Amino acid sequence: MINANSALEIVLDKIRNEGPKSEFSKQAFVRVLDLLPAAPNIPGLDVFCAWAVKGVPYFVDFCIIREGKVFLTYRSDQHYRGWHFPGFFRLPEMPLLENCQEAASREFGDQFRILGVEPIFTFDQEDDTNRFHHATNLMLTQYSGEPQNGEWFSEMPENILRLHRRYWPHIEKFLKA
């Protein structure tokens, strides 16, 4: 009798050999997805993340402004290199402000507190071939504390991430206020 792990390896080998778009692969994916519960009940963050990056995840990026400057962090990883508006992708069944605070603590340090957020720009990012299609809300962020791990800018840095260049026209009015 074959055990579950051996059976799984047989299916995965067939998918690898035939490719992810074969008829067998499509049937296997659909049958597994049929068994997966809705996002709030997905069994574990690792499973949710693996599933979410294959779809159209919803991101929130922070727009933190003080004295005519915006706070940006530098990103250097396998996907991007340059200054960017830090953010996160939403988790299921977590209130927006709680999700924002969790991400802000990770990005800016534990002393940074989110007091509120207000959407100032939304875009549907379909041309980012580095990773996947996603939708993002740029949020004007009310806060307390001093953000860490970045720098303040009054003008758009030359090496800002390409996909974040589109934010700049929407934040200029807040920089001049």
N, C-alpha and C positions, 0 to 999 in steps of 0.2 A: 504494500500500500504506500502511496506517495504522500509525503507530509506537506503541510501548507507552504513552507518556505521553498521546497523543491518545486511545487506547482507554480508559485509566484515567479521563480527564476525561469521556468519554461515559458511563461507568458512574456516576461520581460525580454528574454532572448529572441522570441518570435517578433516582438515589436522592434527590437534593435535590428534584426536581420531584414525585416520587410520594410522598415521605415515607419515613422509616426503617422503617415497619411494613408497607409494601406487599409484595406477594408477590415482586416482583423483588428488592427490597432484602433480604428475608429469605434468598432463595436466594444472593444475592451474599455476604452476611455468612457464611452457613454454608460456602460454597465457599472463601472466604478463610480462615476459621477451620480448616477441614479441612487446609489447607496449612501452617498455623502449627504449629511443633513444640511439644512440652510445655514448660512454664514454664522448666525449667532450660536449655533450648536456644533460647529466644526470641532472635532476632538483635538484641541491643542493649537497653540500659536504657530508651531512649525508647520502643521498641515495647512492652517489658514494662509500663512505667508507663501507656501509653495503653490497653493491654489490661486491666491490673489494676484500674483505677478503674471499669471497666464491670462487674466481677464483685463478689465478696465478699472484699475484701482482708483480710489478717490484720495487725493493728497490735499494737505493743508500746508501752505508756506507762510511763515511769519514775516510781517513787515513791522519792524521795530524802529520807531523814529524818535529822535531827541535832538532838539536844538538845530534843526535843519539838516540832520544827517540820518542815514539809515544804517542799521547794524547788519553786516554780512559775515558769514563764516567761509573759510576756505575748505574746499572739498578736493580730495585727491585720492581716488580709488579706481577700481577697474572700470567704472562707467564714466566718470567725469573728473575734470581737473580745472579748477577755477573758483572764483568767488561766487557765492550763491545765497539766496534767501533760504535759510534753513527751514526744514519742515519734516513732515511725516505722512504716512498713509494711515487713514482712519481704521480703527479696529471695530469689529462688530459689537453692538450693544454697549458701547462706552459713550457716556455723554460727551459732547464736543469739548467743553471746558476741562473736564477731567483728562481727556485724551490729549488736549493741548498742554496741560500742566505736566503730564508724564513726559511728553516729548521735549518740552522746554527745559525740564530738569536735566535731561540727558544732553541737550544741545548747549545750554547756557550755564549750567551749574545749579546746585540745590537751593541757592539763595534767591534765585529768580522766580517770581510769581506772576502768573497770568491773571489779570483782573477781568479781562473781557476781550472779545475779538469781534471784528466787523468785516464782512467780505467787501473788498474794494475792486476785485477783478477775478473773473473766472475764465479759464480757457480749457479747451478740449485739445489735448496734445496728441495728435496722431502721427506726427512726423519725427518722433524721437526714436530712431532706429537702434540706438544703443541698448534699449531695454524693452519697452513695451508701450502700448497706447495707454494713456491715463488722463484723468480730469483733475484739475487743481484749482483750489480757491486760495488766492492771496488774501491774507487776513491782516488788517490793521490791528495791531496788538496793543492793548492797554496793559501796563505791567508795573511791577515794583521790583526794586533790586537792580543790580548791575549785571548785564549779560557778560559772560566769559567766552573765550575761545573764538574771538572774531575781531573785527575792526569797524569803526564808524566811517561812512563815506558820504560826502556831499554831492559827488558826481559819480556817474556810473564808471566802475573800474574797467579798464580795457580788457582784462581777462575774466570778465563775468561769464558764467556759463551761457552758451548760446540760447538755450531755452528760457533763461531768466532775463534776457535782454528785453523781451516783450513786456516785462513788468515796469520798466523804468518810466515810460510815459504816464503810467497810472499812479506812480508815487510822487512825481515831481511836484504836484500841487501841495502835497503834505510836507515836502521838504522846504517849500517857500512859506508855509503858514507860520 
